[in-house]
Amino acid sequence: MSSADTTTATAVSRAKDGTHGVSLGEAFRVWARVAALSFGGPAGQIAVMHRIVVEEKRWIGEERFLHALNYCMLLPGPEAQQLAVYIGWLMHRTRGGLIAGILFVLPGLVAIMALSWIYAALGNVGIVQGLFFGLKAAVLAIVLEAVFRIGRRALKNRIMIGLAAAAFVAIFAFAVPFPLIILTAGAIGFAGGRMGLRSFMVGGGHAKASGHVVADADSLLGEAPPAHARPTLAWSLGIGGFLLVLWLGPVAALLLMLGTGNVFSQIAVFFSKMAVVTFGGAYAVLAYVAQQAVEHYGWLRPGEMLDGLGMAETTPGPLIMVTQFVGFMGAFRDPGMMPPLLAGTLGGLLTTWVTFVPCFLWIFLGAPFVEALRGNRALGGALTAITAAVVGVILNLAIWFALHVLFREVVELRALGMALDVPVPWSVNVPALALTAIAVLAVFRFRLGMVPTLALCAGLGMAWWLAATAA
């Protein structure tokens, strides 16, 4: 037997008796590395996690990894961060889940906060405006590419195409709330899956990661679930109640102390609601967040949502971290008696708290029961239908962004119960259109990666701004 086989056999033996040989210190280092490399949206983040946790460290096997991912795809919130919590919990119980989940978010939290300070303090400086002018063009191309990427995977038959089209028309033309679209699609998919209709058995989730397949039996954790993974009612009620208090306690306190009209109360309530309905990833929910933040609350101007998404795209961590920028700007512009930057910082931290604490709740409460979900056709059908509807929602996001970036003036037309945003043709922003065309070519024609595309457009945006200022 080779030394590698001996090491694996010893590790598997340790896993069976609960001592898999991975210390919390090593887990901390591994999850810090995963967090530092977590660029590229959920697909890229999951690929990095698979390469390190499955292929390199062999903590868990391929089947267990995919099963955990499928569970996380059924949940609201960022699936990559929840997958990290799930694997951390499998390896080291609650402490492991906390280490993995917090580290996954921490780099993005720090980076977005720093960029929000710069944006709020220096946003009117020409070079900074040029930077974000270029980022907007790149983000438009990236969101459009997401429509095609998810669409190729999700729209495998006419039923799925119909669901995507219906979702787009509902949100774009009739302003149907995003949560209602997701709930309706999920209900249709649940019914279709329960009846065993083939159209709802397409499947969802991310493609299986490439590389050598590690069998569960050859992993450190082994095939059998660890002792702490067995569900107990007492533990579930205890951890569920504790996390509910951590999540909703501050929300209730703010409502009692400040009332419903205060910006901090509004941030706490709005993003707590988002934490429950954010199925389909960041791109899907951002259309709803953007419209509410701009049109209802007035926290942001239309183009600023793209600036925030550009920040999230260029920093590690979940793309949903863009909501921290939204909360920051909302509180920064309505600080009350506080200094604006302090109010913005607290608003951003509050947003992140109510967005991510529920993620730990879904995993710690539900993971012990996850085996019951394996092979469930009804839940699989619900996920398939939701993924199809998400394509239509993301298309709406791309068009909404494009209207407010490529045109300086957009008017609303109402007819037959519809409310359509229509651009004024002579208000087209020619430099923005040119940069967007370059970004589209970079993404679709030359297959340039996300970060290089963002860097290219940011550089071109700053160069254009400097040239325009000099002229």
N, C-alpha and C positions, 0 to 999 in steps of 0.2 A: 504494500500500500504506500502511495506517495505521501510526502509530507503535507501536501495540500489536502489530500483525501483524509489524512489523519486529523488535520485541523478541523475540517468540516464535520467529521464524525464526532469529534469531541464537543464541538459547538452544538451540534444537534442533540447530543446527550445532555448537555447543560440546559438546553431549551426545554427538554421534557420535564426536568425537575425544577423549572422556574429560574434557573441561573444561566441565562444565555451568554454570559460573559461580556456584555457590553455595558460599561459603566456610564453613569450619568454624565461624567466629564467628557467621555468620548461622544456621547449623544449630543452634548452641547456643541462640541466642535463640528460634528457632522451637520447639524441643523443650521449652525451659523454659516457654514460653507454653502449649503443649499440656498439659504436666504440671500447670500451675497451674489449668487449666480441666477437668481430668479427673475430674469428679464424675459420679454417676449410673450407676455400674456399667459393664460392658463396652459395652452398646449406646450409652450416652451418650458414652463415651470414644472409641469408634470414629467416632461422628458428628462429634465435635469434630475428630478427626484428619483425617477426610475433608474437612471444611470448610476447614481451614487448609492441609493439605498438597496436596490435589487442586484444590479450587475456587479458593482464594486464591493460593497460591504456585505451583500448577501444576508441582510437582516431578515427579509421576508422573501417568499417566492413569487413567481409571476402570477399565479392564479389568485393568491391572496391580495396582491397589489391591485389587480383588475377588479376583484370583488369589492374591495374598499373604495375604489374609484367609482364604480357603478352606484354604490350607496351615496357617495358624496354628490354625484350628479343629480340625485333625486332631491337634494336639499336646497333650500334657498341660501344664497351667499356664495362666496368664492370657493369653488370646488378644490382648487390647488391648496389653499390654506387649510381647508377642512381635511383634506387627505393627509397633510403633514400632521395635524392634530391626531388623526385616526392612527397613523403608524406610530407616532410617538407614544400614544396611549397603549397600543399593543405591546410595545417594547418595555415601557417603564411606568405603566399605570398613569394616574392623573398627573404626576409630576412630569412624566415624559411628554404627555400631550400638551401641557402648559409650556414647556420649554420649546417644543417644536412650533406650536402655534404663535407664541409671542415673538420668537426669533424670526419667523417667516414674515411678520408684519413690521418689525422694528426698523429695518433699513429704509423701507418706503416711508414710514411715519416721519423719521428724521429728515429724509431728503425732501419730501413734499412740504414739510414745515419750513425748512430753510428756503426753498424756492418760493413759498407763499410770502414769506417776509420780504424777499427780494422783489417779488412781483408787486406787493402792496407799497413798498417804499420807493421803488425805482421804476414802476411800470410805465411812467410817462417819459422816461429817458429813451432817446431815440434808438440806441443800440439794443436795448431790452425789447422795445416794441418790434424792432426788426427781427430779433430772435424768435419771438412768439408768432410774428407774421409768417415766418417760414415754417414753424412747427404746425401751424394750422393746416397748411397745404399738405404736409406729410400725413397728418392724422386723417384727413379726408380720404387719402388714398388707402391708408391702412384699414379704416373702417369699411371702405368699399371692398377691399380684398377679403375682409372677414365675412361679408355677405356671400361672396362666391365660395370661400372655403367651407363655411358651415352649410351653405346650400348644397354643395356637391355631396356632402355626407348625409344630410337630413332629408332632402327632397328626392326620394327614391321611387315615388309613384304619384299618381294623380291626386290621391287623397292628401298626401303631405304637401304637394304643390298648392292645392286648394286651401289648406289650412294656413300656409304662409301668405297667400294672396289675401285671404280674408282678414288675417291679423294686420297686414299692411293697410288695407282700406279702412279698417276699423279705427286704427290709431291715427292715420294720416288725414283722412277725410272727415271722420266723425268724432275724433278726440276721445275715443273710448279709453277709460283708464287702463293702464298697463296691467295691474293686478287682475282685473276682470278678464282681460284677454288670456292671461296665463291660466287662470282658474278654469275658464271655459275650455281651452285646449286640453288641459289636463283631464277634465271630466270626460270629454269626447274620447281621448286616448284610453282612459281607464275602462270605459265601456267597450271600446273596440277590442282592447286587449283581453278583457274578460270573456268576450264572445269568441275569441280565438281568430279574429279576422287577420289575414296575412298582411294587409296594408299597415297594420299597427305593430308588426313584429320586425320592423326594419332595424331597430336598435338605435342607441344614441351613445354619447360619450366620445372620448378621444380614441384615435387609432392606437392599436397596440404598439407599444414602443419597440424599436428595433434593438437588435443585440442578442446575445446568448440567452436562451430561456433558462431561468433558474427554477427548478422544481421546488415546491413547498417543502418536500422532505429533505432537500439539500440545504435549506436555509437555516439560519441561526434559530429562528423561532420554531421551525418544524411545522408539521401538518396540523397537529392538534392545537386547538385554541388554548392560550395560557389560562391559568386558574382564574385570574382577575377578570377575564373576558366573559365569564358565565354570568348571565343577568340575575340580579337579586332585587326584589322590590324595595327593600330598605335602602340600598345604595342608590338606586335610581331616584327614589323620592328625595333622598338627602342631597345629592348633587344637583338634581333638577331645581329644588327649592332654593339652594344656595346661589346658583347662577341666575335664577330669575330675580332674586333680590339684588344681586350685583348689577344686572341689566336695567331693571325697571325701577329700582329704588331711587337712583338719581333723577330719573324722569319724573317720578311722582313728587319728589322734593322740589324740583324746579317749578312744576306746575303749581304747587301749593304756595311757594314763596314768591314767585314772579308773575303768576297768572298765565293765561293762554296767549296773550298778545306779545309777550316778551320774545326777543329773537332766540334766546337760549332755550326757552320752552318749545318754540317752534322747531328748532334744530333737533332737539331731543325726540320729540314726537314724530316728526317727519322721517328721520333716519331710522328710528325704531321700527316704524311701519315698513320701510324699505328692507330692513333685515329679515322680514317675514315673507316678502314677495319677490326677492331678487333671484328668481329662477332664470337659468339660461346665461349666467355670466354677466360681466360688467357691461359689455356693449349693449346687451338687450335692455337693461334697466336704465342706462344713461339717457335714453330718449325721454323717459318719463321724468327722471331727475332734472334734466336740463330744462324741460318745459316748465316744471313746477318752480325751479329755482329762479328762472328768468321771468316767466310770465305771471306767476302767482305771488311769490314772495318778494321778487325784486332783488334777490341777493346778488345776482350776476347780470352782466350784459351778454347778449347772445354769443359774441366772439370769445368771451372769457371762458366759456365752458370748454371750448376747443383748446385754449391755453392750458387749462387744468388737465385735460386729457393728454396733452403733449407732455406735461410734467410726469404724469403717471406712466406714460409709455417709455420714458427715458430713464426711469428709476426702477430699482428692484422692488419686488413685492406685487401684490394683487393690483390689477387695474382699478378695482373698486376704491382704491386709496384716493382716487380723484375726488371722492366725496369729502375728504378732509379739506381739500382746497375750497370746495363749495361752502362748507361750514365756516372756514376761516374768513372768507370774503363776506359772508352774511353777517357775522358778528363784527368784523372790522368796520363795516359800513353802518352799523347800528350799535355802537359801543355803550350807549348810555353814559354813565359817569366814569367809565373806565378809559384808560388810554387805548386808542384803537388797536395797536399791535398786541396788547395784552388781551383784549377782548377777542381778537382774531385767533390768537393762540389757544385760548380756552374753548372757543367755538370749534376749532379744528380738532382738538383733543376730545371734546364731547362727541363729535361726529364719529370719530374712530372708535370710541368706547362703545357706543350703542350699535355700531355696525358690526364689530367683531366679537363682543362678548357672547351674543347669541350663537355664533359659530361653535364655540366651545360647548354650549348647551346642547346643540343638535348632536354633536359627536358623543359627549360623555353620557347623555341620556339614551341615545338610540343605538350606539355601537354594540352594546352587549346583545341587542336583539337583531342585529343585522343579518344573522344566518337565516332568519325567518323570511328575509326578502329574496333569497337566492331562488331563481327560477320562477318568480311570481310574474305571470303574464300580464296581469292587470296593471301593475306598477310599471312594467316595461313599456306597455302601450301608452301610459300617461307620459312617460319621459319622452317617447318618440314624438308624440303630438306636440308637447311643449317645445321641443327642439325645433320642429317645423315652424311653429308660430313665431319663435324667436328670430328666424330668418326674416320674416316680414317686419318685425319690430326694428331689427338692425338696419334694414333698408330704409325705414322711416328716419332713423337716426342719421344715416348718411345724407339723405336728401335735406333734412332739416339743417344740418351743419352746412351743406353746400349752399343753400339759399342765403344763409347769413354770412358766409365768407366770400362767396363769389359775387354777391350783389350788395350794393350799399343801401338799397331801399327795397323792402318787401311789403306788400299790402295783403290784406285778408279779404277774400271774396266769400260771400255766403250765398248758398243756393241749395234748395231741396234738402235742407237739414245738414248740409255739409259746410265746413269752414276750411277753406283752402288758402294756404300761404302761396302767393304768386309773386315772382320777382318782377321788378320794373326793368325792362330790357336795357334802357339807356343808363342804368345805374351800375352796370357790370364793372367789377374791379379787375381791370386788365392785368396788373401785376400778380394778383392772387390767382387769376385764371392760368397765367403762364406757369407759375410755381406749381400749381396743382397738376397741370399737364406733365411737368417734369417728374413729379412724385408718382403719378400713375404709370408713366413709362418705366421708372425705376423699379416699381413694385411688380408690375405685370409683364413688362417686356424683358427687362434685364434681371428679374428675380433678385433684386437687391434686398438684403435683410432689413428688418424693422429699424434697428439702431443706426445702420449706415444711411438709410433713407432719411431718418429724422435729422441726423447730423448734416447731411447734404443740404436739405431744405432750410435748416436753421442757418447754416453758413450763407446760403444764397439770399435768405431773407435779410440778414444783417448787411450783406454787401449791397443789396438793393437799397436798403434804408440809408446807408452811408452815401451811396451815389445820388439818391434823391435829395438828401440834405445838402450835399456839396453843390448840386445844380441850382 
